[in-house]
């Protein structure tokens, strides 16, 4: 799916976001920022110890799993945001969603 999206748009496909309701964020900034830091540290630790943490799954070799995980894009750049907005435009045009989502991101 991501390859097709990239070929058509020249933008990265965003498979997932870590999202927090704005009202909840405003009331819990300290905890949210702590959790964000924890997620980031956990990801870094995972990739540091990846050889001991991953195991083969059925017929999928450990080296392929490692290659796959290391080649995912974990960033959220301007291109990723542009891609999210374009995807939501398509969903709106197709009638899959009724309202255009409002995206806002905190700077950390």
N, CA, C and O of each residue as an XYZ file, in Angstrom:
432
protein
N       0.829     -1.179      0.000
C       0.000      0.000      0.000
C       0.881      1.253      0.000
O       0.624      2.204     -0.738
N       1.922      1.240      0.836
C       2.768      2.430      0.918
C       3.514      2.677     -0.389
O       3.735      3.826     -0.773
N       3.901      1.603     -1.070
C       4.606      1.766     -2.340
C       3.704      2.406     -3.391
O       4.129      3.300     -4.123
N       2.478      1.950     -3.460
C       1.519      2.517     -4.410
C       1.243      3.986     -4.090
O       1.221      4.826     -4.990
N       1.034      4.293     -2.819
C       0.798      5.671     -2.388
C       1.975      6.564     -2.781
O       1.788      7.666     -3.296
N       3.176      6.076     -2.533
C       4.369      6.874     -2.854
C       4.491      7.098     -4.363
O       4.813      8.197     -4.814
N       4.228      6.043     -5.134
C       4.306      6.196     -6.596
C       3.300      7.225     -7.108
O       3.607      7.970     -8.038
N       2.115      7.279     -6.520
C       1.065      8.194     -6.975
C       1.245      9.617     -6.452
O       0.877     10.574     -7.134
N       1.813      9.771     -5.234
C       1.836     11.093     -4.596
C       3.238     11.644     -4.343
O       3.404     12.837     -4.088
N       4.237     10.779     -4.413
C       5.610     11.135     -4.041
C       5.695     11.566     -2.568
O       6.545     12.369     -2.184
N       4.802     11.014     -1.773
C       4.763     11.303     -0.335
C       4.805      9.991      0.447
O       4.348      8.957     -0.039
N       5.355     10.042      1.662
C       5.368      8.823      2.483
C       3.965      8.493      2.962
O       3.146      9.387      3.173
N       3.691      7.208      3.131
C       2.404      6.792      3.678
C       2.535      6.713      5.191
O       3.497      6.142      5.705
N       1.585      7.275      5.897
C       1.606      7.256      7.362
C       0.651      6.157      7.825
O      -0.564      6.254      7.655
N       1.229      5.118      8.409
C       0.419      3.982      8.855
C      -0.173      4.211     10.233
O      -1.234      3.672     10.550
N       0.499      5.004     11.054
C       0.023      5.167     12.434
C       0.518      6.490     13.005
O       1.558      7.019     12.612
N      -0.255      6.991     13.931
C       0.115      8.184     14.702
C      -0.192      7.911     16.159
O      -1.110      7.157     16.480
N       0.572      8.519     17.031
C       0.241      8.496     18.450
C      -0.517      9.794     18.710
O       0.057     10.879     18.626
N      -1.789      9.682     19.020
C      -2.663     10.848     19.139
C      -3.219     10.984     20.548
O      -3.439     10.000     21.255
N      -3.434     12.224     20.926
C      -4.019     12.532     22.224
C      -5.077     13.613     22.011
O      -4.847     14.590     21.299
N      -6.218     13.428     22.627
C      -7.271     14.423     22.583
C      -6.744     15.751     23.130
O      -6.067     15.782     24.157
N      -7.059     16.846     22.435
C      -6.531     18.161     22.810
C      -6.880     18.540     24.251
O      -6.023     19.018     24.994
N      -8.130     18.328     24.641
C      -8.554     18.676     26.000
C      -7.778     17.862     27.037
O      -7.346     18.391     28.061
N      -7.609     16.565     26.756
C      -6.851     15.714     27.666
C      -5.399     16.189     27.760
O      -4.821     16.228     28.846
N      -4.815     16.551     26.609
C      -3.443     17.049     26.589
C      -3.315     18.317     27.441
O      -2.392     18.436     28.247
N      -4.230     19.249     27.263
C      -4.168     20.502     28.011
C      -4.209     20.267     29.523
O      -3.566     20.985     30.289
N      -4.967     19.261     29.941
C      -5.100     18.971     31.373
C      -3.963     18.105     31.909
O      -3.761     18.032     33.121
N      -3.216     17.444     31.012
C      -2.221     16.464     31.454
C      -0.891     16.606     30.717
O      -0.249     15.601     30.410
N      -0.473     17.821     30.432
C       0.729     18.047     29.632
C       1.950     17.324     30.189
O       2.685     16.672     29.447
N       2.161     17.438     31.476
C       3.346     16.844     32.093
C       3.369     15.328     31.866
O       4.401     14.774     31.488
N       2.250     14.669     32.091
C       2.172     13.224     31.936
C       2.322     12.807     30.468
O       2.978     11.812     30.160
N       1.710     13.574     29.578
C       1.799     13.273     28.146
C       3.237     13.406     27.673
O       3.732     12.537     26.956
N       3.910     14.467     28.057
C       5.297     14.664     27.646
C       6.205     13.594     28.243
O       7.158     13.157     27.598
N       5.916     13.170     29.468
C       6.679     12.083     30.080
C       6.480     10.797     29.279
O       7.441     10.084     28.990
N       5.236     10.507     28.927
C       4.941      9.297     28.167
C       5.592      9.344     26.787
O       6.119      8.338     26.312
N       5.557     10.511     26.145
C       6.221     10.687     24.852
C       7.711     10.366     24.985
O       8.269      9.641     24.162
N       8.341     10.901     26.007
C       9.771     10.656     26.239
C      10.020      9.162     26.452
O      10.992      8.609     25.938
N       9.151      8.529     27.200
C       9.264      7.098     27.465
C       9.129      6.281     26.174
O       9.890      5.338     25.956
N       8.177      6.635     25.332
C       8.024      5.956     24.040
C       9.285      6.090     23.191
O       9.756      5.118     22.601
N       9.817      7.290     23.139
C      11.024      7.547     22.346
C      12.208      6.740     22.880
O      12.951      6.137     22.105
N      12.382      6.729     24.193
C      13.480      5.971     24.800
C      13.308      4.472     24.578
O      14.283      3.757     24.345
N      12.076      4.002     24.651
C      11.800      2.583     24.448
C      12.130      2.173     23.020
O      12.701      1.105     22.799
N      11.778      3.006     22.055
C      12.095      2.722     20.656
C      13.607      2.664     20.464
O      14.116      1.765     19.795
N      14.325      3.622     21.050
C      15.783      3.641     20.933
C      16.407      2.401     21.574
O      17.327      1.803     21.017
N      15.906      2.024     22.736
C      16.420      0.839     23.418
C      16.112     -0.422     22.608
O      16.957     -1.311     22.497
N      14.918     -0.500     22.050
C      14.553     -1.645     21.227
C      15.543     -1.829     20.083
O      16.031     -2.937     19.858
N      15.846     -0.747     19.357
C      16.740     -0.877     18.217
C      18.186     -1.132     18.643
O      18.964     -1.722     17.893
N      18.531     -0.697     19.818
C      19.868     -0.999     20.354
C      19.975     -2.499     20.651
O      21.028     -3.096     20.426
N      18.917     -3.103     21.144
C      18.906     -4.516     21.544
C      18.119     -5.393     20.585
O      17.696     -6.485     20.963
N      17.915     -4.946     19.363
C      17.020     -5.636     18.428
C      17.400     -7.102     18.211
O      16.520     -7.951     18.069
N      18.679     -7.403     18.184
C      19.102     -8.785     17.921
C      18.643     -9.764     18.990
O      18.392    -10.933     18.699
N      18.534     -9.297     20.209
C      18.091    -10.197     21.279
C      16.581    -10.147     21.484
O      16.020    -11.056     22.096
N      15.921     -9.126     20.996
C      14.492     -8.960     21.254
C      13.575     -9.566     20.196
O      12.440     -9.929     20.504
N      14.039     -9.680     18.976
C      13.157    -10.225     17.942
C      13.417    -11.715     17.745
O      14.526    -12.208     17.950
N      12.386    -12.398     17.353
C      12.425    -13.843     17.099
C      11.770    -14.101     15.747
O      10.921    -13.324     15.310
N      12.160    -15.189     15.083
C      11.480    -15.517     13.822
C       9.991    -15.792     14.062
O       9.607    -16.300     15.116
N       9.177    -15.457     13.091
C       7.737    -15.707     13.179
C       7.371    -16.669     12.050
O       7.518    -16.346     10.872
N       6.897    -17.846     12.424
C       6.554    -18.877     11.439
C       7.711    -19.041     10.448
O       8.815    -19.420     10.839
N       7.458    -18.756      9.162
C       8.499    -18.929      8.136
C       9.249    -17.636      7.833
O      10.040    -17.583      6.891
N       9.009    -16.604      8.619
C       9.672    -15.320      8.360
C      10.971    -15.278      9.177
O      10.930    -15.296     10.408
N      12.109    -15.222      8.501
C      13.382    -15.233      9.217
C      13.592    -13.979     10.067
O      13.081    -12.902      9.759
N      14.341    -14.149     11.120
C      14.654    -13.057     12.042
C      15.314    -11.873     11.302
O      15.010    -10.715     11.589
N      16.201    -12.166     10.366
C      16.900    -11.089      9.640
C      15.931    -10.262      8.792
O      16.111     -9.052      8.654
N      14.918    -10.895      8.229
C      13.937    -10.141      7.450
C      13.111     -9.241      8.363
O      12.836     -8.092      8.019
N      12.721     -9.752      9.513
C      11.950     -8.952     10.480
C      12.765     -7.745     10.910
O      12.255     -6.627     10.978
N      14.032     -7.982     11.198
C      14.934     -6.894     11.598
C      15.049     -5.855     10.477
O      14.957     -4.654     10.727
N      15.248     -6.321      9.252
C      15.338     -5.431      8.093
C      14.057     -4.599      7.961
O      14.117     -3.385      7.769
N      12.907     -5.258      8.064
C      11.616     -4.586      7.932
C      11.460     -3.497      8.991
O      11.125     -2.358      8.666
N      11.699     -3.837     10.242
C      11.519     -2.872     11.333
C      12.494     -1.704     11.236
O      12.136     -0.567     11.542
N      13.704     -1.977     10.819
C      14.703     -0.904     10.702
C      14.410      0.024      9.519
O      14.870      1.166      9.494
N      13.648     -0.468      8.546
C      13.378      0.358      7.374
C      12.031      1.068      7.410
O      11.671      1.760      6.458
N      11.294      0.907      8.483
C      10.098      1.720      8.658
C      10.524      3.145      8.992
O      11.574      3.357      9.599
N       9.732      4.095      8.605
C      10.021      5.507      8.870
C       9.241      5.914     10.113
O       8.010      5.915     10.107
N       9.956      6.256     11.171
C       9.318      6.590     12.444
C       9.199      8.098     12.657
O       8.850      8.543     13.751
N       9.480      8.874     11.639
C       9.470     10.332     11.759
C       8.088     10.902     11.432
O       7.220     10.206     10.903
N       7.911     12.156     11.753
C       6.722     12.904     11.352
C       7.204     14.258     10.833
O       7.266     15.242     11.570
N       7.543     14.278      9.548
C       8.074     15.481      8.917
C       6.944     16.248      8.225
O       5.789     15.822      8.242
N       7.290     17.363      7.628
C       6.309     18.133      6.857
C       5.710     17.293      5.730
O       4.527     17.429      5.418
N       6.522     16.422      5.114
C       6.009     15.559      4.045
C       4.983     14.563      4.592
O       3.985     14.277      3.931
N       5.224     14.040      5.784
C       4.269     13.118      6.400
C       2.939     13.827      6.681
O       1.865     13.272      6.449
N       3.030     15.042      7.175
C       1.823     15.815      7.486
C       1.068     16.143      6.195
O      -0.159     16.055      6.148
N       1.804     16.519      5.156
C       1.177     16.782      3.855
C       0.470     15.527      3.351
O      -0.626     15.608      2.795
N       1.091     14.379      3.544
C       0.502     13.112      3.137
C      -0.784     12.818      3.908
O      -1.778     12.387      3.322
N      -0.763     13.050      5.220
C      -1.970     12.853      6.039
C      -3.118     13.732      5.551
O      -4.261     13.285      5.458
N      -2.804     14.967      5.248
C      -3.834     15.899      4.783
C      -4.391     15.481      3.430
O      -5.599     15.553      3.206
N      -3.519     15.044      2.527
C      -3.975     14.590      1.213
C      -4.846     13.340      1.348
O      -5.883     13.232      0.694
N      -4.433     12.416      2.180
C      -5.204     11.196      2.396
C      -6.590     11.532      2.935
O      -7.587     10.950      2.507
N      -6.649     12.472      3.873
C      -7.952     12.856      4.428
C      -8.816     13.552      3.370
O     -10.040     13.419      3.379
N      -8.180     14.289      2.466
C      -8.926     14.909      1.351
C      -9.580     13.831      0.488
O     -10.746     13.951      0.112
N      -8.824     12.777      0.178
C      -9.374     11.677     -0.614
C     -10.516     10.979      0.118
O     -11.533     10.648     -0.491
N     -10.353     10.755      1.410
C     -11.415     10.125      2.195
C     -12.675     10.980      2.176
O     -13.783     10.451      2.090
N     -12.512     12.289      2.255
C     -13.631     13.222      2.219
C     -14.335     13.170      0.850
O     -15.562     13.106      0.777
N     -13.545     13.200     -0.222
C     -14.104     13.139     -1.582
C     -14.879     11.847     -1.819
O     -15.893     11.844     -2.517
N     -14.402     10.754     -1.238
C     -15.053      9.458     -1.420
C     -16.242      9.254     -0.486
O     -16.954      8.255     -0.589
N     -16.455     10.206      0.427
C     -17.559     10.107      1.365
C     -17.300      9.143      2.511
O     -18.231      8.753      3.216
N     -16.051      8.758      2.701
C     -15.702      7.842      3.787
C     -15.713      8.572      5.125
O     -16.052      7.994      6.158
N     -15.338      9.846      5.094
C     -15.448     10.697      6.282
C     -16.333     11.879      5.932
O     -16.444     12.253      4.765
N     -16.966     12.472      6.946
C     -17.898     13.581      6.701
C     -17.262     14.947      6.886
O     -17.679     15.923      6.263
N     -16.251     15.015      7.745
C     -15.589     16.289      8.021
C     -14.088     16.144      7.837
O     -13.503     15.096      8.108
N     -13.496     17.207      7.378
C     -12.036     17.233      7.206
C     -11.411     17.315      8.603
O     -11.756     18.206      9.380
N     -10.499     16.397      8.928
C      -9.896     16.445     10.265
C      -8.965     17.646     10.423
O      -8.331     18.103      9.472
N      -8.910     18.127     11.638
C      -7.997     19.225     11.963
C      -6.773     18.610     12.617
O      -6.878     17.952     13.653
N      -5.618     18.824     12.016
C      -4.386     18.300     12.561
C      -3.642     19.407     13.308
O      -3.488     20.515     12.794
N      -3.198     19.108     14.487
C      -2.312     20.029     15.221
C      -1.311     19.172     15.977
O      -1.656     18.125     16.526
N      -0.090     19.625     15.996
C       0.996     18.852     16.583
C       1.743     19.712     17.592
O       1.900     20.919     17.405
N       2.197     19.078     18.657
C       3.000     19.823     19.630
C       4.461     19.703     19.237
O       4.883     18.691     18.678
N       5.213     20.719     19.527
C       6.651     20.707     19.295
C       7.316     20.198     20.562
O       7.083     20.723     21.650
N       8.136     19.184     20.414
C       8.822     18.623     21.582
C      10.310     18.736     21.424
O      11.058     18.317     22.308
